[in-house]
Amino acid sequence: MLAASLIAIASLFVGQAAAHGGVTSYVIDGTNYVGWSPYNSASGQRSIGRPYSSYDPIMTTSAGSFSCNNNGQASGGQLSAQVRGGSKVVAKWNQWTHAEGPVMVYMAKCPGACTSANSNSLDWFKIAETGLISGTLAKGQWGNGLIMKDLAYTATIPSQLADGEYLIRHELLALHQANTPQFYPECAQLILTGGGGVNPPSRYKVRFPGAYSMTDPGVRVDIYSQQAPSITTYQIPGPAVWKGESS
């Protein structure tokens, strides 16, 4: 009986891991960087990715882990990738199974070295997003569908952005369960040079947790409602994408 129970529990965890996914590597201007491996021991891992423990979703916008899917801290072997303004950052997932929902990419400047910065205390601004591309809420093409197809998403570091140390945050919001959003954020550390000296205005900045509410129109979504087959618009949560303008 005990053995059967342990097998059932193990199967449950395997099923949960298989159902979701997370960013596990990055390609920046053609250079590959190892991301975090959540199901391996943290000991000895050296990665530009901030640590996170599993592929399980965050189920509430008020979670203390909402910024980077962890306690806000860097790992013991934390690395940072060197980037330049205008660099392309390709985040790669090893698996992803939810087609409905948006992809969002944020950055936050650290007050000094990012390795000593808590991601919950930083001001985040959005640099890219893909929501409902075509069709309706019920039967549409979404940003998450692109992740299912390519297991990758490319964002460009704004060329106008000021030099410094930054966190970059990739977030998938899965909407496949009616009014039960699932959030999947992961972060990595960057050191930016060759930028344009501009800091985004405060109206573009938010904090995690705090930027979203569970009742926001882009968060509380029922793609199976009677109205969903006729709705062709979707409001992506969070601030507008910063396109390089100064205050």
C-alpha positions in Angstrom: 0.0 0.0 0.0 2.8 2.4 0.9 4.7 1.6 -2.3 1.5 2.2 -4.4 1.0 5.6 -2.6 4.5 6.7 -3.3 4.2 5.7 -6.9 1.0 7.7 -7.2 2.6 10.8 -5.6 5.6 10.5 -7.9 3.3 10.2 -10.9 1.5 13.3 -9.8 4.7 15.4 -9.6 5.9 14.1 -12.9 2.5 15.0 -14.5 2.6 18.5 -13.0 6.2 19.0 -14.4 5.2 17.7 -17.8 2.1 19.9 -18.0 4.0 23.2 -17.7 7.5 24.6 -18.3 10.0 27.3 -17.6 12.8 29.2 -19.3 15.9 27.0 -19.2 18.3 28.8 -21.5 19.0 32.1 -23.3 20.6 33.1 -26.5 21.9 36.7 -26.5 23.4 38.0 -29.8 24.2 34.4 -30.8 25.8 33.4 -27.5 24.2 30.6 -25.5 23.7 31.0 -21.7 22.6 28.2 -19.5 19.4 29.0 -17.6 18.3 27.6 -14.2 17.5 23.9 -13.8 14.7 23.8 -11.3 14.6 20.1 -10.6 18.4 19.8 -10.1 20.2 20.6 -6.9 20.9 24.3 -6.5 24.4 23.4 -5.2 26.9 24.0 -7.9 24.6 25.6 -10.5 26.1 28.6 -12.2 23.7 30.4 -14.4 22.5 33.8 -15.5 19.0 32.6 -14.6 17.6 33.4 -11.1 16.8 30.2 -9.2 13.3 28.8 -9.2 12.1 25.4 -7.8 9.5 24.0 -10.2 7.4 24.4 -13.3 4.3 24.8 -11.2 2.2 27.9 -11.7 1.8 30.9 -9.4 -2.0 31.1 -8.8 -2.4 34.5 -7.2 -1.1 38.0 -8.1 -0.3 38.7 -4.5 2.2 35.9 -4.1 5.6 36.8 -2.6 7.3 34.8 -5.4 5.5 36.7 -8.2 8.5 38.7 -9.4 10.9 35.9 -10.3 9.2 32.7 -9.1 11.4 32.6 -6.0 12.1 34.5 -2.8 13.5 37.4 -4.7 17.2 36.5 -4.2 20.0 35.5 -6.5 21.6 32.0 -6.4 24.9 31.2 -4.7 26.5 30.8 -8.1 24.8 33.6 -9.8 26.2 34.9 -13.2 25.2 37.8 -15.4 25.3 38.1 -19.2 27.0 41.1 -20.9 24.6 42.8 -23.4 24.5 45.9 -25.4 21.7 48.3 -26.1 19.7 46.8 -29.1 20.7 43.2 -28.3 18.3 40.5 -29.0 17.5 38.1 -26.1 16.0 34.8 -27.0 14.5 33.0 -24.1 14.0 29.2 -24.6 11.7 26.8 -22.9 12.2 23.1 -22.7 8.5 22.4 -22.8 5.2 24.3 -22.9 1.6 23.0 -23.3 -0.8 25.9 -22.9 -1.8 27.7 -26.1 -4.1 30.4 -24.6 -2.7 33.6 -23.0 -0.1 36.3 -23.4 3.7 36.5 -23.3 5.3 39.5 -21.5 8.9 40.6 -21.0 10.0 43.0 -18.4 13.3 44.6 -17.2 14.3 46.2 -13.9 17.4 48.2 -13.2 19.3 47.2 -10.0 20.5 50.0 -7.7 24.0 48.4 -7.8 25.0 44.8 -8.4 21.9 42.7 -9.3 23.3 39.8 -7.4 22.6 41.6 -4.1 19.2 43.0 -5.3 15.8 41.6 -4.2 13.6 41.3 -7.3 10.5 42.2 -5.2 11.9 45.7 -4.4 12.7 46.7 -8.0 10.8 48.9 -10.5 9.8 46.8 -13.6 9.1 48.1 -17.1 7.8 46.1 -20.0 9.9 45.8 -23.2 7.8 43.3 -25.2 4.4 41.5 -25.2 2.3 39.3 -27.4 -1.3 38.7 -26.6 -4.3 37.7 -28.8 -2.8 37.8 -32.3 -5.9 36.9 -34.3 -9.3 35.3 -33.9 -11.4 35.3 -30.7 -10.9 34.6 -27.1 -12.4 31.2 -27.6 -10.6 30.2 -30.8 -7.7 32.5 -31.4 -3.9 32.5 -31.9 -2.1 33.7 -28.8 1.4 34.5 -27.7 1.5 31.3 -25.7 0.7 29.4 -28.9 3.9 30.7 -30.3 5.8 29.4 -27.3 4.2 26.0 -27.9 5.3 26.0 -31.5 8.8 27.4 -31.2 9.7 27.0 -27.5 11.4 30.4 -27.8 10.5 34.1 -27.6 12.7 37.0 -28.9 12.8 40.4 -27.3 15.1 43.4 -28.1 16.8 45.4 -25.3 15.8 49.0 -26.0 18.8 50.7 -27.6 18.0 53.9 -25.7 18.2 52.2 -22.3 20.8 53.5 -19.8 23.8 51.3 -19.0 23.8 49.3 -15.7 22.8 46.0 -14.2 19.3 44.7 -14.9 17.0 41.7 -14.4 15.0 40.5 -17.4 11.8 38.8 -16.6 9.8 36.5 -19.0 6.3 35.8 -18.0 3.7 33.5 -19.5 0.1 33.9 -18.3 -1.9 30.8 -19.1 -5.7 31.2 -19.5 -6.8 27.7 -20.4 -8.8 27.4 -17.1 -11.8 29.7 -16.9 -11.2 32.6 -14.4 -8.2 30.7 -13.0 -5.1 32.3 -14.3 -1.7 30.6 -14.0 1.4 32.8 -14.0 4.9 31.5 -15.0 7.7 34.1 -14.5 11.4 33.5 -14.7 14.3 36.0 -14.5 17.9 36.4 -15.5 20.7 38.9 -14.9 22.2 41.2 -17.5 24.9 43.9 -17.5 24.1 46.5 -20.1 26.7 48.6 -21.9 26.5 50.7 -25.0 23.0 52.0 -24.2 21.5 55.4 -24.8 21.4 56.8 -21.3 17.6 56.9 -20.9 15.7 55.6 -17.9 12.0 54.8 -18.5 9.5 57.3 -17.0 7.7 56.3 -13.8 4.4 55.8 -15.6 5.9 52.7 -17.2 7.1 51.2 -14.0 5.4 48.6 -11.7 6.4 46.3 -8.9 5.8 42.6 -8.5 3.7 41.7 -6.6 1.4 44.7 -7.0 1.2 45.3 -10.8 -1.8 43.1 -11.4 -5.0 42.3 -9.6 -6.9 39.0 -9.8 -9.9 41.0 -11.1 -8.0 42.8 -13.9 -9.7 42.3 -17.3 -6.7 40.6 -18.8 -6.3 38.3 -15.7 -9.8 37.2 -15.0 -10.7 35.7 -18.4 -13.2 32.9 -19.3 -12.3 31.7 -22.8 -15.3 29.2 -22.6 -18.0 31.8 -21.9 -20.9 32.3 -24.2 -19.5 35.7 -25.2 -15.9 34.4 -25.9 -16.5 33.3 -29.5 -17.4 36.8 -30.5 -14.7 38.7 -28.5 -11.7 39.7 -30.7 -9.9 41.9 -28.3 -7.8 41.2 -25.2 -6.2 43.6 -22.7 -2.7 42.4 -21.7 -2.1 43.0 -18.0 0.5 45.5 -16.8 1.8 48.8 -18.1 2.3 49.8 -21.8 5.5 48.6 -23.5 8.3 51.2 -23.1 9.6 52.1 -26.6 12.5 54.3 -25.5 10.9 57.7 -24.8 12.3 59.8 -22.0 10.2 61.6 -19.4 
